[in-house]
Amino acid sequence: PQSSEKLGNFRDDSIAKISPSGEVLFNKSIAEILVENGYRGLLAVSGIIAQKGEDPIHINDIQPALTDSDYWEKGDLFLSLRHRSTVMLYRPSTNKILWLKTGPWMNQHDMNFVDDHTISVFGNDVMFGELFDGHNSVYFYDFKTNVVSEPYQKIMKEMEVKSLTEGRGTPLPGGDLFIDESNNGRILKVSKDKVQWEYVNRIDKDTLAMSSWSRYLTQQEAKPILAQLKVNSCK
């Protein structure tokens, strides 16, 4: 919980950088970051959340920039603030929010780098506990054009992708999208107009296993993991 004369009492989140030996190298409150960068209005909440001080921010994904581009630098962080329906680009070295956008995604999860000028955001698009459009969507924001698009909206509506919480939408090489519909225990690989494959881990006729933040690995990404598994199996 965060407690101060300025900010009051509520559940705050923070980001931290920790060395391999466990030393905390950096730790910063999200509420402080917002206030210090002129975004204190994002902390203004009402109703039960405000009365009880419950989770007004809810950081649910952090993506570090691993390379430089015209729009970010290596070491910058993209953060998803679920309960503010906001994503932002933050530079820890200067304590500056370089870019911030609220919506059109709502109560989102899972951000990804698509290329050197585009990010994707999995929009749960929930309002008052219901799906605003009847399904989830994956949004693409292009820093070059300042345009938001939803290229997979049609297929996600057709396949009734409906995860109220959690969920992932990972753009893949070649233009397909990997979807983890976490709440409903389903994963899919889709193009913009058709389903490549669909998988449900069914326990019995009445029970499904939740997928919960599953990952899609390309052959290149899987090679070192498979090699390590082979080494361990030979020991």
Secondary structure, DSSP 8 states (H G I E B T S, - for coil): -EEETTTEEE---EEEEE-TTS-EEEEEEHHHHHHHTT-GGGG---THHHHHT--SS-EEEEEE--S--SS--TT-EEEEEGGGTEEEEEETTTTEEEEEEE-SS-S-EEEEE-SSSEEEEEE--EETTEESSSS-EEEEEETTTTEEE-TTHHHHHHTT---SS--EEEE-TTS-EEEEEGGGTEEEEE-SSSEEEEEE-EEETTEE----S-----HHHHHHHHHHHHHHHH-
